[in-house]
Amino acid sequence: MEVAKDHQIMIDNHETKTLLQLPVYFYGMTHFVSCCNGLVCFANHDSRIIFLGNPMTRRFKKLPTPQKKSVIPDWCKIGFGFDDVSRDYKIIRFVSDRKDTGYSIEAEMYSADVDSWKEIRVPFDPETFQFASHGGGGVFRPDQSRVLYFEGSREVLSFDLHDEVFRVHPFPRPAKLPLQGEPKSYLLESEGSVAMICDESSGDGKTVRSLWTLDRDGGNWTKKFNFEDHLKYNHVILYLGDGQFVVAAESYGYGRRPIFYYYKKGNAREYLGASPARQLTSVVITLKGLNN
């Protein structure tokens, strides 16, 4: 799925391309938040305008406006998932606030059942946990686990949508760390697990990237494989399934398309999207039966 600046979504399933016009009440830069059970969540630049929709039925719903505003312009972290205990779709949203002692983090949660937001107490501050500086929302495993994961600068933060409990998980620690600096990680969903990409030394003075997955209890990381060292890219954007990843080219940006990388075969090919100006942003599992 590609999101354009002109309030349009291009859905490409490798067989057909469908262009959807977003609702007229949405303005500003559109970004994809997450997909859950065939439903998608979109938000504007500061996540004050949020809506849920089903791309297959073309039905969208604008959510009530969140109460909290971030004192840092455009700084907001947001995640969308499903509470399998209460059978409710929920959104958690983090913003920054200024206190006498410095900046703090505040949160609020939306419940689709009651169609409203409520404040969530955040048991940490920017001194103890820092969100990753790059873009990206929460990661939700597609097994109805009700837990959302957010990438930090040194740790992963999880939030239980039902129990409303936060946990912090250290990054995976490769046995052979890079020769310089900390592991470079990106959070994504892979084969039903939360995964990260880490840099580690190959032992010959070079650096390779490996994929690690977090156990379902959130306790331990397990290394799965190394990426081909000849593949040059900035970071992994998405996991498509069946060993296929979407990665960014070294000079990925305006006019550059991402690359499909099939690690089982060690080959890569450029994504031929609808327009060079568009950027691939998400993988969505669409279900025709979800009409609400």
N, C-alpha and C positions, 0 to 999 in steps of 0.2 A: 504494500500500500504506500502510495506516494502522496504527500500533502504539499499543495502549491500555495503561493501567496495570494492567489485570487479566489480563495475560499472554495477550492475544488479538491476532490479526492479522486485519485486514479487508482482503481483496483485492478491488479494484473495477476491472473491465475495461470499464466503461461499458455492459456488457450484463447482467452478473450480479455479485452480491456474495457472496463466500465468507468465512466466519468460521473461522479456524483457532485452535486452542488450542495455545499453546506448551508444550513439555515441562515436567513438574512440577519438574524439578531446577533450573529457572531462577527466580531470585528477584531482587527489587530492580527498579529502573527499567530497562526494556528499551529499547535503542536500536538502530537499523539502522546497520550499518557500511558495507556495500557489496554490490553484485550483480555476479556474473561468470559468464558462460556459463550463466545460468539458476539458479545457486546463490546463496543469500543468506547473509550473515554477520550475526549479532546478538551483542550483548554487554551486560553489565550496566553499572552506573554507573561502575565503575573498570576495566572490561574485564578482570576477573579470571575471569569466567565467560563463555565464548565458545562459540557453536555454529554449525555450518553446516547448511543444510537446503535441500531442494527443495520449494517451495510446491506444485508440481503433484502430486508423489507423497506429500507430507506426511511425508517421511522427514527426520529431523534427527539430528545427531551432536554430542554434547558433546565439546569438545576438552580435552586435558590442561591443567591449571591452569598459567598462566605462573608463572615463578619470581620475577620482579621485581615489587616493590611501589613505588608512588610515595610519596615523603615528603610531597608536597602532596596533600591529600585530593581524590579524584575527578579528579585531573589525569592524563589519558592521551590519547595520539593513536594511532589504529590504522587500518590499511588492509589491504584484502583484494584479491588479484589472482591472475593466472595466469602462471606461467613457461612460455612457449611453447617454450623450448629443452629443459628437462628434463621438460616435460609434467606439471607439478606445481602444485597450488594452494598459495599461501603467504600468510601474514599477517605484517605487520611491526607492532610495538607499541613505542611510546615512553613512558617514564616519567621522572619527575624524581628526582634523588638529591641528598643534601647532602654536600658536600666541605668541607675546611678553608677553601678559598678561596671558597665559596659553593655555589650550586646547579649541578648538571650534568645532562645528558640521557643516559639509557641506553636501549638497544634490545635486543629479542630477536625472532627470526623463527620462525614455525611452518611446518613442511613437512607437507603431507598424506601424502606418500609414506612418511615415516618416523614420522609421528604424534607428533612431539616438537618442543620448542623449543630454540633455540640462541642464544647471545649474539651480537650484532652490534656491532662497534666503531663508535662514533659519532665522526666526525672534526670535530665542531663543538661549541660550548657555547652557553649562553643569551646570552653576550655577542656572539657572531658571528651567530647565527641565533635568532630568536624565533618560535615558532608563533603563529598567530592566536589571539586570546583567545576568539573565539566558537567554538561547537561545530562539529563536522564532522570526518569522517575523510578518509582518502586518496581521491583520485580516480583511477580506472583507466579508460583508454580501451578501448572494446570492440573492439579490433582485435588482441588478444593481443600487445600490445607489451611486456609484462612489466615496464613501468615504472609506479610509483605516484607520485602528486604530492600534496604537502601544502602548504597555504597558510600562509605566515608573515605577520608584521606588516609586512614591507617587501619580502619576496622569496618565491619558490616553491621548495620543496625537492622534488627527485625522488630516487627510490631504485629501482635496477635489481634486480629480484628474483632474477635469475640471477647477474649479476656482482657483486652486493652493493656497488654503487658509488653514492655520493651525489653529487648536483650541485645547485647553487644557480642559479636563474634570476631575474634582476631582473623587477620588475613591468613591465607595459607602460607606456609614457610617452606619453600623449596629447599632441598638438601644442598643444592649448589646455587647460592645467591649470585646475582650479577656482580661483576667485578667492581662496579661503582653504583652507588645509589640503592634505593629501596625497590622491591618488586613493583612493576607497573601493572595495575590491575584494572579490569573492566568487569562490571557485573552484568550477567545475562542469564536467561533461562536455557537449559540444555537437557533434553531427554527427561523432562519432569523434575530436574534438580536446579538449584541455584548454582551458578558456575562463575569462575573468575579466570582471567588470563594473566599469567605471571611471567615475568622475565627471569631467567636463570642462566647461569654460565654453562656452556657446553663442555667446558674443560680444556678447550684449545684456544682460549682467549676470545671466543665469540659468545654471543648471547642468543638463546633460543627462547621461544614462548611456549608455555605449556598450559593445558586446560585442567582445572581442578573443580570438583563438585563438592558441595556441602551436604553432609549426611542429613537425613530427614529430621533427626532430633536436634540438628544445629550444633552438634558437638565437634565433629571432625571433618577435615577436608581430605579428599582422595584425588591423587593425580591420575588422569585418564590417558593423556598422550601428549606428545610434543607436536607442534606445528612444523611444517616443512621449513627448514632454515633458509631456503632460497626464496620464499615468498616474502616480499617486502611490502609492508603496510603500516598504517598508523595505529589502527585499532580494529577490533572486531565489533561490528555494529549489531548483528543479529545472528541467531541460530535458526535455520529453516527446518531442521530435521534431517534424518538419514545422513548425518555426517556433513551436511552442507552449511557453510557459513557465508554471511555477507561481511566483507571487510572493506575498509576504506583504503584507497590508493594513497601513496605517499603525499601527493599534492591534491588530495580530494577537496573539492570546494565547488564554487560556481562553475558550471560547465563540465565538471568531471563526474563520471558515473562510478558507483561502487563496483566491487568485484565479487562474483560468486566463487567461493573456494570450496572444493570438494576434497576434504583431507584424506578420505579413504583411497582416492586415486591420485592425490597430489597434484591436481590440475586446477586451473583458475581461468575464468572468462569474464569479460566485461558485461555488466548488466545493461541490456538494451531497453531502456525505459521509454516512456512516452515523449520526454523532452529532456535535453541536456540540463535545463535549468531546474529540473525537479530532483529531489533527493529521496532515495528509498529510506523510509523511516520505521516501518513496522511489519511484523508478520501477524496476520489476523486469521484465526480459525472461525469461519462464518458458519452459522447454523440457521437454516431457513425456518425452523420451528419456533424460534424465540421472537414473539411478536410484541412483547410488552417492554 
